[in-house]
Amino acid sequence: MVNNEEVLRGIKARAASELSALDVRPYDLEGTDGRLLSYVEGVRGDSDRHNLYEILSVLRYFRLRDRYLWRPDKVRRFIRFYEKLKFSGMKGRRCYKLTPVQVFQFASIMGFYAREEGVDGKEEEVRLVQQAVLFVPRKFSKTTSSASLAVYELLTGDTNAQAYTAANSYKQARICFDEIRKIVKQIDPQGKYFKASREHIGWRRNKFGKESFAECLTGGADTKDGLNASLVVFDEYAAAKYVKGHSDGAALLQVLTSSMGMRREPLTVVITTASRVQDGPFQLMLEGAKSVLRGEIEDDTLFASLFMPDAWEMDDAHLGTPEVWHKCNPHIGVTVRPDYYAKKWRRALADPEEMLEFKSKMVNVFVSDCVRDWVSGELARSLASDLKPGDIHGRPDAMCSFDLSVSDDFSAVAYTVYNRTEKKFYSWCDFYIPEETLATHPNGALYRYWVDAGHMKTCPGAVVSYDMVVRDILEWNRRVRIVQVGYDSYKANEVVNALSSAILSEGGDPSRILRPVPQTYGAFTSPVEAFEMAAKMDTPRVALAKNPVIFYCFGNAYLDEDRMGNKKPVKKKANLKIDGVIAILMNYWLFINTEQGLA
């Protein structure tokens, strides 16, 4: 079993080879714009200077070219429009030429069309891309990109177009909107055609029949019903966070995108840099975009342009090199002075706060203010295994533990097998949530996504079905031989009683199988150290089921110590779930404290 880095290295090598061997001449990239060809050839010619997902994005461009209509006229029209606008800059307001990478991004968004049946039954051409994720570092001209799209929609979109700029904070949302207002002022200095206020720009009565407007929004999604958005630009979405299970940013984006149902060519653009929020809603969006680029999920309506180090370059030895800097920001030497990164890196080496800022904003790496991270969500993802429960043969010994809630959130049951041949632990988790909780929980949209994808199970009613949990444990016992079942004695009586009855009915001895696991720091110290050591070996001795809920739980946990140096994972925030982590560690406690051990 190879680790995640090795897999990603292999994917990159194959993608780079395929792209390099591709004959691009039939696609006439120069006929669209010479900079499009320049960018593609740059990626093709030097894969080491570009990350895996940048290469995959270029390769996907050609696959879409083979599948859909390509409209270079639409691309050229937008480029001409963009390059006539005047944007704020160090030398005042002036026009800017698009860089090759920007031409690629805008071309990918604007140039693809699909043939669809219209409302009148006639076939029509409809723009393909409906969502764009631009994950780029600071100094990438994000604001100008955002503003240009909104102004373009205001001027050339439907007669009743509604373009919204949104962000997590009012201050952030205003940055882009103020740029839009300045551009409109440049186009219409006398205010003949447009009426602008602090948060709204709309057409005056006009001969064109235009009723379009652009508007700045933030927070309070419950007040945004009744919208009919045609374009949404969400700035710095990576900074959105959950507070008591609710994210204002995620809720606002959901309201805006759900309002687009009647639009012929809706477009949502998320433009963001990494942040110090490691468990926010953008993480799920980013992982989805990566999956699309890797070909694991098919969604041709999504365009993703992701600039970051490769997965094997996240250490300081790589992050402090010009090679990685250029990989993260192709605008070095264009919108960023060539020596800017070097100066920032020298400051970062002397100041931990500066280092956090450098990693998140300059090289697009998510960081945490918490200095006591244990096993990060990213490390947990690197331990993912394709081994499914149905692939298990020979009914090996296993440990089972559960950490149950009643109704307020999801519960976890973990199963761990030790493969004696590989000297490796394999863990799976079943997660359960009541249907009524799913419908009302602030994190319900995320949980529903996991349910629909098969990563979480629902229980009818308002509480976790202990009967379902028991049935699943017994079903697992037909696939593996469950030696011990661990539980928290303070909140497991009902499940323990039900399991006892089931074990007795099958001729077993509950007292030998059911075992309370102390929830003290002292009890968790050995499992914590054993898991961490096995996970961080050059060849990891730990494998986790490929379930995003598990990775979410690890991302929410950090290591706390008592006065005696004993250790236990605790929640980074009170509302964040770590049940999967606790259940897996309880299994490790069982292995350590069971006579059979690992012999």
GIVEN-V901385 format. One record per residue. OMEGA is omega in degrees with one decimal (none if undefined). D_FIRST is the distance of its C-alpha to the first C-alpha in whole Angstrom. Layout:
# GIVEN-V901385
omega=<OMEGA | OMEGA>
d_first=<D_FIRST | D_FIRST>
This chain:
# GIVEN-V901385
omega=<179.0 | 177.5 | -172.2 | 179.3 | 179.3 | 178.0 | -178.2 | 174.5 | 179.6 | 178.0 | -179.3 | -179.1 | 180.0 | -179.7 | 179.5 | 179.2 | 179.5 | -179.6 | -179.5 | -177.5 | -175.5 | 174.5 | -175.1 | -175.4 | -179.3 | -176.9 | 175.6 | -179.7 | -179.2 | 177.6 | 173.2 | 176.4 | -178.2 | 180.0 | 175.5 | 176.5 | -179.6 | 179.9 | -178.9 | -179.8 | 177.0 | 178.2 | 179.6 | -171.4 | -176.9 | -176.2 | -179.9 | -179.5 | -175.6 | -178.6 | -178.2 | -171.9 | 172.9 | 177.8 | -179.9 | 179.1 | 178.2 | 179.2 | 178.9 | 176.9 | -178.9 | 176.4 | 176.6 | 175.7 | 179.4 | -170.4 | -172.1 | 175.5 | 175.8 | -177.0 | -179.8 | 179.2 | 177.5 | 179.8 | -178.5 | 179.2 | 179.5 | -179.7 | 178.0 | 178.7 | -177.7 | -171.5 | 172.0 | 179.6 | 176.1 | -178.2 | 177.4 | 178.1 | -177.6 | 180.0 | -178.2 | -179.0 | -177.3 | 176.1 | 178.6 | 172.1 | 175.6 | 174.9 | 178.8 | -179.5 | 176.4 | 176.4 | 177.9 | -178.6 | -178.7 | 177.6 | -179.7 | 179.3 | -170.4 | -166.2 | -175.4 | 178.8 | 177.3 | 175.4 | 180.0 | 176.5 | -179.8 | -178.0 | 178.5 | 179.6 | 179.9 | 178.3 | 178.9 | 176.6 | -178.0 | 178.9 | -172.8 | -171.2 | 178.4 | 177.5 | 176.9 | 176.1 | 179.3 | -178.0 | -169.0 | -178.4 | 175.2 | 179.5 | 178.6 | -177.2 | -179.7 | -176.1 | 179.8 | 177.3 | -179.4 | -176.4 | -178.2 | -179.9 | -179.6 | 178.8 | 178.5 | 177.7 | 179.5 | -175.2 | -170.8 | -179.2 | 177.0 | 179.8 | 178.6 | -178.8 | 175.6 | -179.7 | -177.9 | 167.9 | -174.2 | 178.1 | -179.2 | -179.4 | 179.1 | -179.8 | -179.5 | -179.6 | -178.2 | -178.3 | 179.5 | -176.7 | 177.6 | 176.6 | 176.4 | -178.3 | 178.8 | 178.2 | 178.8 | 176.9 | 176.4 | -179.1 | -174.4 | -172.9 | -178.1 | -178.3 | -177.5 | -173.5 | -174.1 | 173.9 | -174.9 | 172.3 | -176.0 | -174.6 | -174.6 | 173.8 | -178.6 | 176.9 | 167.7 | 174.8 | -172.0 | -178.7 | -179.2 | -178.2 | -176.5 | 172.9 | -175.4 | 175.2 | 171.9 | -174.2 | 178.9 | -177.6 | 172.3 | 172.5 | 172.4 | -177.3 | -177.9 | 178.7 | -172.8 | 177.9 | 179.0 | 177.7 | 178.3 | -172.0 | 170.9 | 176.0 | 174.1 | 172.6 | -179.7 | -175.7 | 176.6 | -180.0 | -179.9 | 178.9 | 178.2 | -178.1 | 175.5 | 173.7 | -174.8 | 176.9 | -177.4 | 175.8 | 176.8 | -179.6 | 179.6 | 179.5 | 179.0 | 179.0 | 179.1 | 178.9 | -178.5 | -177.7 | 179.2 | 179.2 | -173.4 | -169.8 | -177.0 | -177.6 | -179.9 | -178.1 | 179.3 | 178.4 | 173.7 | -178.5 | 176.5 | -179.4 | -172.5 | 171.3 | 176.9 | -176.5 | 175.0 | 177.3 | -175.3 | -175.1 | -178.8 | -177.7 | 179.4 | -179.4 | 178.0 | 177.7 | -179.1 | 179.0 | 176.4 | 178.5 | 177.3 | -179.7 | 176.8 | -178.9 | 178.3 | 179.4 | -179.5 | 176.3 | 179.0 | 176.8 | -177.6 | 178.9 | -179.8 | 169.1 | -179.7 | 176.0 | -168.9 | -179.3 | -176.2 | 172.9 | 170.2 | -173.0 | -178.5 | -178.1 | -174.9 | 179.1 | -176.2 | -180.0 | 178.0 | -174.7 | 179.0 | -176.9 | 176.9 | 179.7 | 178.1 | 178.9 | 179.5 | 177.3 | -178.4 | -175.9 | 179.2 | 179.6 | 172.6 | -174.7 | 179.7 | 175.0 | -179.9 | 177.8 | -176.2 | -177.2 | -174.9 | -178.6 | -179.7 | 178.4 | 179.7 | -179.7 | 178.5 | 175.9 | -178.3 | 180.0 | -177.1 | -173.1 | -179.4 | 179.0 | 177.1 | 179.1 | 176.8 | -179.5 | 179.4 | -176.6 | -176.4 | -172.2 | -175.4 | -178.8 | 169.1 | 177.5 | 177.8 | -179.3 | 179.5 | 173.2 | -179.2 | -177.3 | -176.1 | 173.7 | -176.9 | 174.1 | -174.7 | 174.6 | 179.6 | 176.8 | 178.1 | 178.0 | -179.0 | 179.5 | -175.5 | 179.4 | 176.4 | -178.3 | 179.8 | 179.5 | 179.7 | 179.7 | -177.1 | 179.8 | 173.1 | 179.6 | -179.8 | 175.4 | -178.5 | 170.7 | 178.6 | 176.4 | 178.9 | 175.8 | -168.0 | 164.5 | 179.5 | -174.2 | -169.0 | -175.9 | -177.7 | 178.4 | -175.7 | 170.0 | -176.0 | 176.4 | -177.5 | 177.7 | 173.7 | 178.0 | -174.8 | 179.7 | 179.8 | -172.3 | -171.7 | 176.3 | 174.3 | -178.7 | 173.3 | 176.6 | 166.3 | 179.5 | -175.3 | 175.7 | 177.5 | 179.7 | -177.9 | 175.9 | 179.4 | -177.3 | -173.5 | -174.6 | 177.8 | 178.3 | -172.5 | -178.6 | 177.7 | -179.8 | 178.8 | 176.1 | 179.5 | 178.1 | -178.4 | -179.5 | 177.9 | -178.3 | -177.1 | -179.3 | 176.3 | 176.0 | 178.8 | 176.3 | -171.3 | -177.7 | 175.9 | 179.7 | 178.4 | 175.9 | 178.1 | 179.3 | -179.1 | 178.9 | -179.1 | 177.5 | 178.8 | 176.8 | 176.1 | -177.9 | 174.5 | -179.2 | 175.9 | 175.5 | -178.0 | -177.1 | -179.5 | 172.5 | -178.3 | -178.7 | 173.7 | -172.2 | -177.6 | -175.4 | -175.5 | -172.7 | -174.5 | 178.7 | 178.6 | 179.1 | 179.7 | 177.7 | 178.2 | 178.8 | -179.3 | 179.3 | 178.2 | -178.5 | 179.1 | 174.8 | -179.5 | -179.5 | -177.5 | -176.7 | 179.3 | -174.1 | -177.6 | -172.6 | 175.8 | 178.8 | 179.3 | -178.4 | -178.1 | 175.8 | -180.0 | 180.0 | -174.9 | -174.6 | -178.7 | 176.0 | 179.3 | -177.8 | 179.5 | -179.6 | -177.7 | -179.8 | -179.8 | -177.7 | -172.6 | 174.9 | 177.8 | 169.9 | -172.7 | 176.8 | -179.7 | 173.3 | -180.0 | 175.4 | -179.5 | -176.5 | -176.6 | 178.8 | 176.3 | -178.7 | 176.5 | 179.8 | 178.1 | 178.5 | -179.5 | -172.0 | 167.6 | -172.0 | 176.1 | -179.9 | 172.8 | -175.8 | -179.2 | -178.8 | 175.7 | -169.6 | 175.4 | 174.2 | 174.6 | -179.0 | 172.7 | 175.8 | -172.3 | -174.5 | -177.8 | -173.6 | 175.4 | -174.5 | 179.8 | 178.2 | -178.3 | -178.8 | 178.4 | 179.4 | 174.8 | 175.3 | 177.5 | 175.5 | 178.5 | 177.8 | -177.3 | -172.2 | 177.3 | -176.1 | -179.4 | -180.0 | 179.9 | -177.5 | none>
d_first=<0 | 4 | 7 | 10 | 12 | 10 | 10 | 13 | 14 | 14 | 16 | 18 | 19 | 19 | 21 | 23 | 24 | 25 | 27 | 29 | 29 | 31 | 35 | 36 | 40 | 40 | 40 | 43 | 41 | 44 | 46 | 45 | 45 | 44 | 42 | 40 | 39 | 39 | 36 | 34 | 35 | 34 | 31 | 30 | 32 | 30 | 26 | 26 | 28 | 27 | 24 | 21 | 23 | 26 | 25 | 24 | 27 | 29 | 27 | 28 | 32 | 32 | 30 | 33 | 36 | 35 | 35 | 38 | 41 | 41 | 45 | 45 | 49 | 47 | 45 | 48 | 50 | 48 | 47 | 51 | 52 | 49 | 51 | 54 | 53 | 54 | 52 | 52 | 51 | 53 | 55 | 56 | 56 | 55 | 53 | 50 | 48 | 45 | 42 | 40 | 37 | 39 | 40 | 37 | 36 | 40 | 40 | 36 | 38 | 41 | 41 | 39 | 41 | 41 | 44 | 44 | 47 | 49 | 51 | 54 | 52 | 52 | 49 | 49 | 46 | 44 | 42 | 38 | 37 | 37 | 35 | 34 | 32 | 33 | 31 | 33 | 34 | 37 | 40 | 39 | 42 | 40 | 44 | 45 | 43 | 43 | 47 | 47 | 45 | 48 | 51 | 50 | 49 | 53 | 55 | 53 | 51 | 53 | 56 | 55 | 52 | 51 | 48 | 47 | 45 | 44 | 42 | 41 | 44 | 48 | 48 | 45 | 46 | 49 | 48 | 47 | 50 | 52 | 51 | 52 | 55 | 56 | 55 | 57 | 60 | 60 | 60 | 63 | 64 | 67 | 65 | 67 | 64 | 62 | 62 | 60 | 60 | 57 | 55 | 56 | 57 | 58 | 61 | 64 | 66 | 66 | 67 | 63 | 63 | 60 | 59 | 56 | 55 | 52 | 51 | 50 | 48 | 46 | 45 | 47 | 45 | 48 | 50 | 49 | 49 | 51 | 50 | 49 | 47 | 46 | 45 | 43 | 41 | 40 | 40 | 37 | 35 | 33 | 35 | 36 | 35 | 35 | 38 | 38 | 36 | 38 | 38 | 41 | 39 | 37 | 40 | 42 | 39 | 39 | 43 | 43 | 40 | 42 | 45 | 44 | 44 | 47 | 47 | 46 | 44 | 43 | 41 | 39 | 38 | 36 | 36 | 35 | 33 | 31 | 32 | 32 | 31 | 28 | 28 | 31 | 31 | 30 | 26 | 26 | 28 | 25 | 22 | 24 | 25 | 22 | 20 | 24 | 23 | 19 | 21 | 19 | 23 | 26 | 29 | 31 | 34 | 31 | 32 | 29 | 30 | 28 | 28 | 26 | 24 | 21 | 18 | 17 | 21 | 22 | 23 | 27 | 27 | 26 | 28 | 31 | 31 | 33 | 30 | 28 | 32 | 32 | 29 | 30 | 33 | 35 | 38 | 39 | 42 | 43 | 43 | 42 | 44 | 42 | 42 | 41 | 38 | 39 | 41 | 39 | 36 | 39 | 40 | 37 | 36 | 39 | 39 | 36 | 38 | 38 | 34 | 33 | 36 | 34 | 31 | 31 | 34 | 34 | 30 | 29 | 27 | 27 | 28 | 30 | 33 | 32 | 31 | 29 | 26 | 23 | 20 | 21 | 20 | 18 | 16 | 15 | 14 | 12 | 10 | 10 | 8 | 9 | 10 | 14 | 16 | 17 | 14 | 15 | 17 | 19 | 20 | 19 | 20 | 20 | 22 | 23 | 25 | 27 | 29 | 32 | 34 | 37 | 38 | 38 | 34 | 31 | 29 | 26 | 25 | 21 | 19 | 17 | 15 | 15 | 12 | 14 | 13 | 9 | 12 | 10 | 12 | 12 | 15 | 16 | 20 | 23 | 25 | 29 | 32 | 36 | 37 | 40 | 38 | 36 | 39 | 40 | 38 | 38 | 34 | 35 | 34 | 30 | 30 | 31 | 29 | 26 | 28 | 28 | 25 | 24 | 22 | 26 | 28 | 32 | 34 | 38 | 41 | 41 | 39 | 35 | 36 | 35 | 36 | 33 | 30 | 32 | 31 | 27 | 27 | 29 | 27 | 23 | 25 | 25 | 21 | 21 | 23 | 24 | 26 | 27 | 28 | 28 | 31 | 33 | 37 | 39 | 37 | 36 | 39 | 39 | 35 | 36 | 39 | 38 | 35 | 37 | 39 | 36 | 35 | 39 | 39 | 36 | 38 | 36 | 37 | 36 | 37 | 34 | 31 | 32 | 32 | 33 | 31 | 33 | 33 | 34 | 33 | 33 | 31 | 28 | 28 | 26 | 23 | 23 | 23 | 20 | 18 | 19 | 18 | 15 | 14 | 15 | 14 | 13 | 9 | 10 | 10 | 11 | 9 | 12 | 13 | 14 | 17 | 20 | 22 | 19 | 19 | 23 | 23 | 22 | 23 | 27 | 26 | 27 | 28 | 32 | 33 | 37 | 39 | 38 | 34 | 33 | 30 | 29 | 27 | 30 | 31 | 32 | 34 | 36 | 35 | 31 | 29 | 26 | 27 | 23 | 22 | 25 | 24 | 20 | 22 | 25 | 22 | 21 | 25 | 25 | 23 | 25 | 28 | 27 | 29 | 26 | 24 | 20 | 22>
